[in-house]
Amino acid sequence: MGPLVVNEIISAETNLLFAFIIGIAFGFVLESNGFSSSRRLAGMFYGYDTTVLKVFFTAAITGMLGLLFLSLFGWLDLGLIYINPTFLWSAIGGGVIMGAGFILGGYCPGTSFCAAAIGKLDALAFIGGIFIGIFIFAEGYPLWEGFYKAKDLGSPVLNDLIGTSRGVMTLMIIVVALVMFWVGEWSEKKFARDDYKINQH
């Protein structure tokens, strides 16, 4: 809520309450879209179910348009939004590790907690793996700190990197999303699995 208000209006404790409510809403949306199903999530990589792509691209576009228009109306200062620093090599390495875990286990960190909340044991095992990974990373940090901080790019945003306005960047991503939606529909027809359709119904 930070960029929309100042601490004098909404306290840090109230911000935490909002975060709790938003977290519950986020979990509800994940579960409603079937993201507690490891088969649905793994289906993204095998091509027979691209719900993940559609939902997250839709969320990204909605968020981008909301931020853009709030900024244009002067209701939100985009300069106050924190952007995580980008360390290129560790981002790529982490992406490979998480992607491999996603394919093998059928969950990402968020969806594993969503599935665990409805009692799925495979998700609990996945969460255990997350905590083991966190422990190994934290305890061994001095060993790979150099790699972790390698190729520091600061906090770049796409429109600055390619030298265009926020509006044009948003339009480009919407076009990319529409193309990916079409690719997703094609993929689901191309790699359809009869046993998956039966289980989904």
C-alpha positions as CSV (number, residue, x, y, z in Angstrom):
1,M,0.0,0.0,0.0
2,G,3.1,2.2,0.5
3,P,3.1,4.4,-2.7
4,L,-0.6,5.2,-2.3
5,V,-0.5,6.5,1.3
6,V,1.9,7.9,3.9
7,N,2.6,6.5,7.3
8,E,0.6,9.2,8.9
9,I,-2.6,7.8,7.3
10,I,-1.9,4.1,7.5
11,S,0.4,2.8,10.1
12,A,3.0,0.0,9.6
13,E,0.7,-2.3,11.6
14,T,-2.3,-1.5,9.4
15,N,-0.1,-2.2,6.3
16,L,0.6,-5.7,7.8
17,L,-3.1,-6.2,8.2
18,F,-3.7,-5.3,4.5
19,A,-0.8,-7.6,3.5
20,F,-2.5,-10.5,5.5
21,I,-5.9,-9.8,3.8
22,I,-4.3,-9.5,0.3
23,G,-2.4,-12.8,1.0
24,I,-5.6,-14.6,1.8
25,A,-7.2,-13.2,-1.4
26,F,-4.2,-14.3,-3.4
27,G,-4.4,-17.8,-2.1
28,F,-8.1,-17.9,-2.8
29,V,-7.5,-16.9,-6.4
30,L,-4.8,-19.5,-6.8
31,E,-7.0,-22.3,-5.5
32,S,-10.0,-21.1,-7.6
33,N,-7.8,-21.4,-10.7
34,G,-6.7,-24.9,-9.8
35,F,-3.1,-23.9,-8.9
36,S,-3.1,-26.4,-6.0
37,S,-3.0,-29.1,-8.6
38,S,0.6,-30.2,-9.4
39,R,-0.7,-31.7,-12.7
40,R,-2.1,-28.4,-13.8
41,L,1.1,-26.6,-13.0
42,A,3.4,-29.2,-14.6
43,G,1.1,-29.1,-17.6
44,M,2.5,-25.7,-18.4
45,F,5.9,-27.2,-19.2
46,Y,4.4,-30.1,-21.1
47,G,2.0,-28.0,-23.1
48,Y,-1.3,-29.6,-22.2
49,D,-2.5,-26.9,-19.7
50,T,-1.4,-23.3,-20.1
51,T,-3.6,-21.9,-17.3
52,V,-0.5,-20.7,-15.5
53,L,0.6,-18.6,-18.5
54,K,-2.9,-17.1,-19.0
55,V,-3.6,-16.2,-15.4
56,F,-0.2,-14.7,-14.6
57,F,0.0,-12.8,-17.9
58,T,-3.5,-11.4,-17.2
59,A,-2.4,-10.4,-13.7
60,A,0.7,-8.7,-15.1
61,I,-1.3,-6.7,-17.6
62,T,-3.9,-5.7,-15.1
63,G,-1.3,-4.6,-12.7
64,M,0.7,-2.7,-15.3
65,L,-2.4,-0.9,-16.6
66,G,-3.5,-0.1,-13.1
67,L,-0.2,1.4,-12.1
68,L,0.1,3.3,-15.4
69,F,-3.3,5.0,-15.1
70,L,-2.9,5.7,-11.4
71,S,0.4,7.4,-12.3
72,L,-1.1,9.4,-15.1
73,F,-3.9,10.6,-12.9
74,G,-1.3,11.6,-10.3
75,W,-2.6,9.2,-7.7
76,L,0.5,7.1,-7.4
77,D,4.2,8.0,-7.6
78,L,5.9,5.2,-9.4
79,G,9.2,6.4,-8.1
80,L,8.3,5.3,-4.6
81,I,7.8,1.6,-5.7
82,Y,10.7,-0.5,-4.6
83,I,12.3,-2.6,-7.3
84,N,14.6,-5.4,-6.2
85,P,18.2,-5.1,-7.4
86,T,19.1,-7.4,-10.3
87,F,22.2,-9.7,-10.0
88,L,22.2,-11.3,-13.4
89,W,24.1,-14.6,-12.9
90,S,22.4,-15.5,-9.6
91,A,19.0,-14.6,-11.2
92,I,19.7,-17.0,-14.1
93,G,21.1,-19.7,-11.7
94,G,18.1,-19.4,-9.4
95,G,15.7,-19.5,-12.3
96,V,17.2,-22.7,-13.5
97,I,17.0,-24.3,-10.1
98,M,13.5,-23.2,-9.4
99,G,12.4,-24.2,-12.9
100,A,13.8,-27.7,-12.5
101,G,12.0,-28.0,-9.1
102,F,8.8,-26.7,-10.7
103,I,8.9,-29.3,-13.4
104,L,9.9,-32.2,-11.1
105,G,7.6,-31.3,-8.2
106,G,4.8,-29.5,-10.0
107,Y,4.8,-26.6,-7.6
108,C,6.4,-23.2,-7.1
109,P,6.9,-21.8,-3.6
110,G,3.5,-20.0,-3.6
111,T,1.4,-22.8,-5.0
112,S,3.0,-25.3,-2.7
113,F,1.6,-23.5,0.3
114,C,-1.7,-23.1,-1.5
115,A,-1.8,-26.9,-2.0
116,A,-0.6,-27.6,1.6
117,A,-3.5,-25.5,2.9
118,I,-6.0,-28.0,1.5
119,G,-4.0,-31.0,2.8
120,K,-1.9,-32.2,-0.1
121,L,1.0,-34.2,1.2
122,D,3.2,-33.8,-1.8
123,A,3.0,-30.1,-1.3
124,L,4.2,-30.5,2.3
125,A,7.2,-32.4,1.0
126,F,7.9,-29.6,-1.4
127,I,7.7,-27.0,1.4
128,G,10.2,-29.1,3.4
129,G,12.5,-28.9,0.4
130,I,12.1,-25.1,0.3
131,F,13.2,-24.8,3.9
132,I,16.1,-27.1,3.4
133,G,17.2,-25.0,0.4
134,I,16.9,-21.8,2.5
135,F,19.0,-23.3,5.2
136,I,21.7,-24.5,2.8
137,F,21.8,-21.1,1.1
138,A,22.0,-19.1,4.4
139,E,24.6,-21.3,6.1
140,G,26.8,-21.6,3.0
141,Y,26.3,-18.0,1.9
142,P,30.0,-17.0,2.3
143,L,30.9,-19.7,-0.3
144,W,28.7,-18.3,-3.1
145,E,28.4,-14.7,-2.1
146,G,30.6,-13.7,-5.0
147,F,28.4,-15.5,-7.5
148,Y,25.2,-14.2,-5.8
149,K,26.3,-10.6,-6.3
150,A,27.9,-11.0,-9.7
151,K,26.8,-8.8,-12.6
152,D,24.9,-6.2,-10.5
153,L,22.6,-4.4,-12.9
154,G,21.0,-2.2,-10.3
155,S,17.2,-1.9,-10.4
156,P,16.4,-1.5,-14.1
157,V,13.0,-1.4,-15.7
158,L,12.2,-2.6,-19.2
159,N,11.2,0.7,-20.7
160,D,14.4,2.3,-19.6
161,L,16.5,-0.6,-21.0
162,I,15.0,-0.3,-24.5
163,G,14.6,3.4,-24.4
164,T,10.8,3.8,-24.7
165,S,8.0,5.2,-22.6
166,R,6.0,3.3,-20.0
167,G,2.9,3.5,-22.2
168,V,4.6,2.0,-25.3
169,M,6.2,-0.7,-23.1
170,T,2.8,-1.6,-21.7
171,L,1.3,-1.8,-25.2
172,M,4.2,-4.1,-26.3
173,I,3.7,-6.4,-23.4
174,I,-0.1,-6.6,-24.0
175,V,0.6,-7.6,-27.6
176,V,3.1,-10.2,-26.4
177,A,0.5,-11.5,-24.0
178,L,-2.1,-11.8,-26.7
179,V,0.3,-13.8,-28.9
180,M,1.2,-16.1,-25.9
181,F,-2.6,-16.6,-25.3
182,W,-2.9,-17.8,-28.9
183,V,0.2,-20.0,-28.5
184,G,-1.3,-21.4,-25.3
185,E,-4.6,-22.4,-27.0
186,W,-2.7,-24.0,-29.8
187,S,-0.4,-25.9,-27.4
188,E,-3.4,-27.2,-25.4
189,K,-4.9,-28.6,-28.6
190,K,-1.6,-30.0,-29.9
191,F,-0.5,-31.7,-26.7
192,A,-4.0,-32.6,-25.3
193,R,-4.1,-35.6,-22.9
194,D,-7.3,-37.5,-22.7
195,D,-6.6,-38.8,-19.2
196,Y,-6.0,-35.3,-18.0
197,K,-9.3,-34.1,-19.4
198,I,-11.2,-36.9,-17.7
199,N,-9.5,-36.2,-14.3
200,Q,-10.3,-32.5,-14.6
201,H,-14.0,-33.2,-15.0
